[in-house]
Amino acid sequence: MKKSMNSTVITEEERALNGLLFDPGAPELVAKKAKAHRLSQMFNNLFEEQQEERCVILRELLGELGDRSLFHGPLRFHYGCHTRIGRNCFFNFNLTIQDDSAVTIGNDCNFGPNVTIVTPVHPMLANERRLLKCSDGVERHLCFAKPVTIGDDCWVGANVVICPGVTIGNGCVIGAGSVVTRDVPPDSFAAGNPARVIREITEKDSIYLKFDEIY
């Protein structure tokens, strides 16, 4: 479903990354998804001690990967190439990233098990989820996508779902089981379904104040 914008022809991938309606069944996108799914499965078939081989796969799979970021697996990326991950991040079991639009994760982030990040948005009306007639007269299944951005030094708890269009600021903690549907400002603790900001994170949360054996 290539259309012109300001007299420039853009691809379905460009449409997806720019928040426009796009056809996920377009051959160019199907090929990218097939590659990502294949590489994800190749990663999952390796053991944890095969870190060098896993890293080779991740660097082919992802748009960007910082040094010393570790994935336990299994994992699943929809496109992979639309995801950029910083350095010193840790991802526990069962990470799923549906990156139809861009997913950006900063440095020094930690993710608990079963975290899901989604970017695509589908029509609310049932008949529009079936087929939509495009300007060329062809009926297609269409959707659009919104990017997700996670800042530096974030902790994302187990079973968290991060929804399309969300930005999470630096230094945030997202409580286990949360469904994040709106932006979270920096240095905040947010939790719930839908997640809401519970409070600001301050020096009073220091682990030094909880355990005497830490100096």
C-alpha positions as CSV (number, residue, x, y, z in Angstrom):
1,M,0.0,0.0,0.0
2,K,2.6,2.5,-1.0
3,K,1.4,6.1,-1.2
4,S,3.0,9.4,-1.8
5,M,3.6,11.9,1.0
6,N,4.7,15.3,-0.3
7,S,5.3,13.7,-3.7
8,T,7.6,11.1,-2.1
9,V,6.8,7.4,-2.2
10,I,7.2,5.8,1.2
11,T,7.3,2.1,2.0
12,E,5.0,0.2,4.3
13,E,7.8,0.0,6.9
14,E,8.2,3.8,6.8
15,R,4.4,4.2,7.2
16,A,4.5,2.0,10.3
17,L,7.4,3.9,11.8
18,N,5.7,7.3,11.1
19,G,2.4,6.4,12.8
20,L,0.5,6.0,9.5
21,L,-1.9,3.2,8.6
22,F,0.1,0.3,7.1
23,D,-0.5,-3.2,5.8
24,P,1.3,-5.8,8.0
25,G,0.8,-8.3,5.3
26,A,2.9,-6.4,2.8
27,P,5.7,-8.7,1.5
28,E,8.5,-6.4,2.7
29,L,7.2,-6.6,6.2
30,V,6.4,-10.3,6.2
31,A,10.0,-11.0,5.2
32,K,11.4,-8.8,8.0
33,K,9.1,-10.5,10.5
34,A,10.0,-14.0,9.3
35,K,13.7,-13.1,9.7
36,A,13.1,-11.8,13.3
37,H,11.1,-14.9,14.3
38,R,13.7,-17.2,12.9
39,L,16.6,-15.4,14.7
40,S,14.5,-15.3,17.9
41,Q,14.1,-19.1,17.7
42,M,17.8,-19.6,17.0
43,F,18.6,-17.6,20.1
44,N,16.1,-19.6,22.2
45,N,17.7,-22.9,21.0
46,L,21.0,-22.0,22.5
47,F,22.1,-22.5,26.2
48,E,22.9,-19.7,28.5
49,E,26.6,-20.5,28.5
50,Q,26.7,-20.0,24.7
51,Q,26.8,-16.2,25.2
52,E,29.1,-15.5,22.3
53,E,26.8,-17.3,19.8
54,R,23.8,-15.6,21.3
55,C,25.4,-12.2,21.0
56,V,26.1,-12.8,17.3
57,I,22.3,-13.5,16.8
58,L,21.2,-10.5,18.8
59,R,23.4,-8.1,16.8
60,E,21.8,-9.4,13.6
61,L,18.4,-9.3,15.1
62,L,18.3,-5.9,16.7
63,G,18.6,-2.4,15.4
64,E,21.1,-1.5,18.1
65,L,22.5,-3.4,21.1
66,G,24.8,-1.8,23.7
67,D,27.7,-3.6,25.3
68,R,27.2,-6.0,28.3
69,S,23.4,-6.3,27.9
70,L,22.2,-9.8,28.9
71,F,19.1,-11.8,27.8
72,H,18.1,-15.0,29.6
73,G,15.6,-16.1,27.0
74,P,13.4,-17.3,25.7
75,L,12.6,-14.1,23.9
76,R,10.5,-13.1,20.9
77,F,10.8,-10.0,18.7
78,H,8.3,-9.2,16.0
79,Y,10.7,-7.2,13.8
80,G,13.8,-6.8,16.0
81,C,15.4,-4.2,13.6
82,H,13.0,-1.6,15.1
83,T,14.3,-2.1,18.6
84,R,17.3,-0.2,20.1
85,I,18.7,-1.3,23.4
86,G,21.5,0.5,25.5
87,R,24.4,-1.0,27.5
88,N,24.3,-2.9,30.8
89,C,20.7,-4.0,30.5
90,F,19.3,-7.3,31.8
91,F,16.2,-9.1,30.5
92,N,14.8,-12.1,32.4
93,F,12.8,-15.0,30.9
94,N,10.0,-14.6,28.3
95,L,10.6,-11.1,26.9
96,T,8.2,-10.2,24.1
97,I,8.7,-7.0,22.0
98,Q,6.2,-6.4,19.2
99,D,8.1,-3.6,17.6
100,D,6.0,-2.6,14.6
101,S,7.0,0.9,15.6
102,A,10.3,1.9,17.2
103,V,11.1,0.6,20.7
104,T,14.0,2.4,22.5
105,I,15.4,1.2,25.8
106,G,18.2,3.2,27.5
107,N,21.2,2.1,29.5
108,D,21.3,0.2,32.8
109,C,17.8,-1.1,32.7
110,N,16.5,-4.3,34.3
111,F,13.4,-6.3,33.2
112,G,11.7,-9.1,35.2
113,P,10.3,-12.2,33.6
114,N,7.3,-12.1,31.2
115,V,7.6,-8.4,30.2
116,T,5.7,-7.5,27.0
117,I,6.2,-4.3,25.0
118,V,3.6,-3.7,22.2
119,T,3.5,-0.9,19.7
120,P,0.7,-1.8,17.2
121,V,-2.8,-0.4,17.5
122,H,-5.8,-2.1,15.9
123,P,-9.2,-0.6,15.0
124,M,-11.8,-0.6,17.8
125,L,-14.7,-1.4,15.5
126,A,-15.0,-5.1,14.6
127,N,-15.8,-4.6,11.0
128,E,-12.7,-2.4,10.6
129,R,-10.5,-5.2,11.9
130,R,-11.6,-7.4,9.1
131,L,-10.9,-5.4,5.9
132,L,-10.5,-1.7,5.0
133,K,-10.8,-0.4,1.4
134,C,-7.7,1.6,0.4
135,S,-7.5,4.4,-2.1
136,D,-6.3,1.9,-4.8
137,G,-9.6,0.0,-4.4
138,V,-7.9,-3.0,-2.7
139,E,-9.2,-4.3,0.7
140,R,-6.5,-4.9,3.3
141,H,-6.1,-5.6,7.0
142,L,-4.6,-2.3,8.3
143,C,-3.3,-1.0,11.6
144,F,-1.0,1.7,12.9
145,A,1.7,1.8,15.6
146,K,3.1,4.1,18.2
147,P,6.6,4.1,19.5
148,V,7.7,3.1,23.1
149,T,10.6,4.7,24.8
150,I,12.1,3.6,28.1
151,G,14.8,5.8,29.7
152,D,18.0,4.9,31.6
153,D,18.2,3.2,34.9
154,C,14.7,1.7,34.9
155,W,13.4,-1.4,36.7
156,V,10.4,-3.1,35.0
157,G,8.9,-5.8,37.2
158,A,7.6,-9.2,36.4
159,N,4.5,-9.6,34.1
160,V,4.5,-5.9,33.1
161,V,2.8,-4.9,29.8
162,I,3.9,-1.6,28.2
163,C,1.3,-0.3,25.7
164,P,1.7,1.7,22.4
165,G,2.9,5.2,22.6
166,V,4.2,5.1,26.2
167,T,7.3,6.9,27.4
168,I,8.9,5.9,30.7
169,G,11.4,8.5,32.1
170,N,14.8,7.8,33.6
171,G,15.1,6.1,36.9
172,C,11.6,4.7,37.1
173,V,10.3,1.5,38.8
174,I,7.3,-0.2,37.3
175,G,5.6,-2.6,39.8
176,A,5.0,-6.2,38.9
177,G,1.8,-7.0,37.0
178,S,1.3,-3.4,35.8
179,V,-0.3,-2.4,32.5
180,V,1.3,0.9,31.5
181,T,-1.0,2.9,29.2
182,R,0.3,6.4,29.7
183,D,3.6,8.2,30.2
184,V,5.5,7.8,33.5
185,P,7.7,10.9,34.5
186,P,11.3,10.4,35.6
187,D,12.2,9.0,39.0
188,S,8.7,7.7,39.7
189,F,7.3,4.4,41.1
190,A,4.2,3.4,39.0
191,A,2.0,0.3,39.5
192,G,-1.4,-1.1,38.8
193,N,-3.8,-1.9,35.9
194,P,-3.9,0.6,34.4
195,A,-0.6,1.8,36.0
196,R,-0.6,5.1,37.8
197,V,2.2,7.0,39.5
198,I,2.2,6.0,43.2
199,R,5.0,8.4,44.3
200,E,8.4,9.9,43.5
201,I,11.5,7.8,44.2
202,T,13.8,9.6,46.6
203,E,16.9,9.1,48.7
204,K,14.7,7.7,51.4
205,D,14.3,4.6,49.3
206,S,18.1,3.8,49.6
207,I,18.9,0.2,50.4
208,Y,21.6,1.6,52.7
209,L,18.8,2.6,55.1
210,K,17.3,-0.9,55.1
211,F,20.3,-3.1,55.7
212,D,23.0,-2.4,58.2
213,E,25.6,-4.7,56.6
214,I,25.9,-2.4,53.5
215,Y,28.6,0.3,53.9
